[in-house]
Amino acid sequence: MTTRRNILITGASSGLGKGMAIEFAKQGCNLALCARRFENLEKLKEELHSINPNIDVYIRSLDVNDHDAVFEVFDAFKADMGTLDRVIVNAGMGKGASIGTGYFHANKQTAVTNFVSALAQCEAAMAIFRAQNSGHLVTISSISAVRGFRRAMTVYAATKAGLTSMTEGIRMDVMNTPINVTCIHPGFIRSEINEKVEKAPFIVDTDVGCRAMVNAINKEKANAFVPSWPWAILHWIMRIAPASSIRKMS
C-alpha cells in the first residue's frame, strides 16, 4: 500500500467528511479540508491539532456547486501542500421527494450537487494527479447505488449509481498508471444527511462507519462496501432481490 500523506476532503465540516478527517489525523496525515461552513472547519482544525499537533491542516470555504471555485480551491491546496496524494470526493446532499410530487427544485439540487459537482471535483483532482503522475482519487458513493429506491431516495440513489459508474470509467482511463481510483459504498451510517431517518437497516454510528471507510480507502481497492458486515455480502443480494423487498428499505 502506498503511503498517502497529503489528503484533501470535500464536505469536511460535518458528518462523514469530519469523521474521516479525524481518523486520518490519528494516522499522521496532513489534511486539506473544505466545506461551505467555514466556522465548522475552524473548530475542526483545532480538534485535529489537539489529536495530532504534528500534522498540517489547511482549510478553505467551498461550495462545490460553484464549479469554477472547485478548481481554484483544489489548485490552492496543491500549492499549500506541494503535492496532493489523495482527494476524497465526499460533499453531497440528500434532499428530495417522490418524483412528481412538487419537489423538483429539491430533487434537482441533489442531482446537481451529487453528480455534476462530483464531476467537477473529479476533473480538478485528476488534472492535478495527471500533472503529478501520481495520486489516489476516492469517490464516496452509497449502497443505494446498486438499486433504485423510492421517495426521498429516488434521485439520491440515481446520482450515486451515476457516480459509481463515472468512477469506474475514470479507473479504466488511468489503468496501469501510478494513479489509483477507488469508489466507497457506505451502508447506513448515522450522519447529518440522514438524521431525520427514523429507521434504517444495520445503521451504525458515525465513528464506527468512518473507521471502516478509512480502512477501506487505505487498501485502495477498486470498490468497497462498508462496514464490510453486512454490506460486502448484502449488496449482492440487493442486486437480485425483488423490487418489493427493496421498497421496504426506504
FIBA-40930 format. One record per residue (C-alpha): x, y, z. Coordinates in steps of 0.1 Angstrom, whole numbers, padded with zeros to 4 digits, always signed. Layout:
XYZ ...
This chain:
+0000+0000+0000 +0013+0034-0010 +0016+0060+0018 -0007+0089+0012 +0003+0117+0035 -0014+0148+0020 -0052+0143+0018 -0079+0166+0005 -0115+0160+0017 -0145+0179+0005 -0177+0183+0026 -0154+0181+0056 -0172+0203+0081 -0195+0176+0094 -0207+0140+0091 -0186+0115+0072 -0161+0141+0060 -0154+0153+0095 -0152+0117+0107 -0127+0107+0081 -0106+0137+0088 -0104+0127+0125 -0093+0092+0115 -0067+0104+0091 -0053+0128+0117 -0048+0099+0140 -0027+0083+0113 -0005+0114+0109 -0018+0126+0076 -0017+0163+0066 -0052+0175+0057 -0068+0199+0032 -0104+0204+0043 -0131+0224+0025 -0168+0229+0030 -0194+0257+0029 -0194+0262+0067 -0160+0278+0074 -0167+0283+0111 -0171+0245+0114 -0138+0239+0096 -0121+0263+0121 -0134+0243+0150 -0124+0210+0133 -0089+0223+0127 -0084+0229+0164 -0098+0195+0172 -0074+0178+0147 -0044+0196+0161 -0054+0185+0196 -0055+0149+0183 -0022+0153+0165 -0002+0185+0168 +0024+0173+0143 +0002+0175+0112 -0006+0204+0089 -0042+0213+0084 -0054+0237+0057 -0090+0249+0055 -0109+0268+0028 -0145+0277+0022 -0160+0259-0008 -0195+0254-0022 -0189+0226-0046 -0218+0238-0068 -0196+0268-0077 -0177+0247-0102 -0150+0273-0111 -0142+0276-0073 -0137+0239-0071 -0107+0241-0095 -0094+0272-0077 -0096+0257-0042 -0080+0224-0053 -0052+0242-0070 -0046+0264-0040 -0045+0233-0017 -0020+0218-0041 +0002+0249-0038 -0001+0248+0000 +0010+0212+0003 +0033+0208-0026 +0016+0176-0037 -0019+0161-0032 -0016+0124-0026 -0053+0116-0022 -0085+0135-0029 -0118+0123-0014 -0149+0135-0032 -0173+0134-0003 -0195+0165-0005 -0231+0156-0011 -0267+0160+0000 -0299+0140+0003 -0328+0164-0003 -0357+0152-0023 -0391+0135-0026 -0411+0112-0048 -0409+0123-0084 -0440+0143-0095 -0450+0154-0060 -0439+0191-0064 -0403+0189-0052 -0384+0193-0085 -0363+0220-0070 -0350+0198-0042 -0345+0168-0065 -0326+0190-0089 -0304+0204-0061 -0295+0168-0051 -0288+0158-0087 -0265+0187-0094 -0246+0185-0061 -0241+0148-0060 -0233+0142-0097 -0224+0174-0117 -0205+0189-0088 -0188+0155-0081 -0177+0156-0117 -0162+0190-0112 -0143+0177-0082 -0131+0146-0101 -0120+0168-0130 -0100+0191-0107 -0084+0162-0088 -0075+0142-0119 -0059+0172-0136 -0036+0175-0106 -0029+0138-0105 -0022+0136-0142 +0003+0165-0139 +0020+0148-0109 +0017+0114-0125 +0005+0101-0091 -0024+0102-0067 -0054+0084-0054 -0089+0095-0063 -0117+0084-0039 -0154+0089-0045 -0180+0084-0018 -0209+0067-0034 -0236+0047-0014 -0250+0012-0010 -0281+0028-0027 -0261+0029-0060 -0269-0008-0066 -0307-0004-0070 -0334+0022-0074 -0350+0035-0043 -0383+0053-0037 -0395+0085-0021 -0367+0108-0009 -0340+0084-0021 -0351+0082-0057 -0328+0109-0071 -0302+0103-0044 -0298+0067-0054 -0297+0076-0091 -0269+0101-0085 -0249+0076-0066 -0253+0050-0093 -0240+0076-0118 -0211+0084-0095 -0202+0047-0092 -0203+0044-0130 -0182+0075-0136 -0156+0064-0111 -0153+0031-0129 -0148+0049-0162 -0121+0071-0146 -0104+0040-0133 -0104+0024-0167 -0089+0056-0182 -0058+0055-0159 -0054+0018-0155 -0018+0007-0154 -0006+0041-0143 +0006+0055-0109 -0029+0069-0104 -0054+0048-0083 -0091+0052-0082 -0114+0039-0055 -0152+0040-0050 -0165+0036-0015 -0201+0025-0009 -0211+0032+0027 -0241+0014+0041 -0263+0032+0065 -0241+0054+0087 -0256+0079+0111 -0247+0115+0099 -0264+0148+0092 -0276+0137+0058 -0299+0110+0073 -0305+0124+0108 -0343+0126+0101 -0344+0089+0091 -0362+0070+0119 -0350+0036+0109 -0325+0021+0085 -0312-0015+0084 -0279-0022+0100 -0272+0015+0107 -0240+0023+0126 -0227+0053+0144 -0206+0079+0126 -0173+0070+0142 -0177+0032+0135 -0187+0039+0099 -0158+0064+0093 -0132+0040+0107 -0145+0014+0083 -0144+0039+0054 -0108+0050+0061 -0096+0014+0065 -0112+0006+0031 -0097+0038+0015 -0062+0029+0027 -0065-0005+0010 -0070+0013-0023 -0092-0014-0039 -0114-0005-0068 -0147-0008-0048 -0155-0013-0012 -0188-0017+0006 -0186-0006+0043 -0189-0016+0070 -0180-0049+0054 -0205-0067+0076 -0232-0070+0063 -0227-0048+0031 -0199-0068+0014 -0224-0097+0011 -0258-0078+0012 -0250-0057-0018 -0250-0088-0040 -0284-0099-0025 -0298-0064-0031 -0290-0066-0068 -0312-0096-0073 -0339-0090-0047 -0374-0083-0059 -0384-0046-0060 -0410-0052-0033 -0381-0061-0009 -0361-0030-0018 -0392-0009-0014 -0393-0018+0023 -0358-0005+0028 -0367+0031+0020 
